[in-house]
């Protein structure tokens, strides 16, 4: 979690909105956010619609769980166009925050 917090902290104060999305119920997310002192909102994808739409679902995870969301990062511009997509196969990996910064820098100059 610390790697995520450090990576996401880079975007605070910029013209960027960060959201976290998980399959958890909103009350669980609230508890998680408070415990981990998250500074960005968490959205619930309980029905896995967003995960499916962005191609970030494992068919099988951990040998038996179906439809678990993959760790992913997306940059979506003001027009709703995906400018960066990173869907990670390994759940312990973190997104490439430097690559995300480069895309955001390019978008902010445009």
MOCORFEN-V451773 format. One record per helix or strand. SS is the DSSP state (H for helix, E for strand). FROM is the first residue (numbers start at 0). LEN is the number of residues. If there is no record, write none. Layout:
# MOCORFEN-V451773
SS/FROM/LEN
SS/FROM/LEN
This chain:
# MOCORFEN-V451773
H/1/8
E/18/4
H/25/11
E/40/4
H/48/5
E/56/1
E/59/2
E/64/2
E/68/1
E/71/5
E/81/6
H/96/13
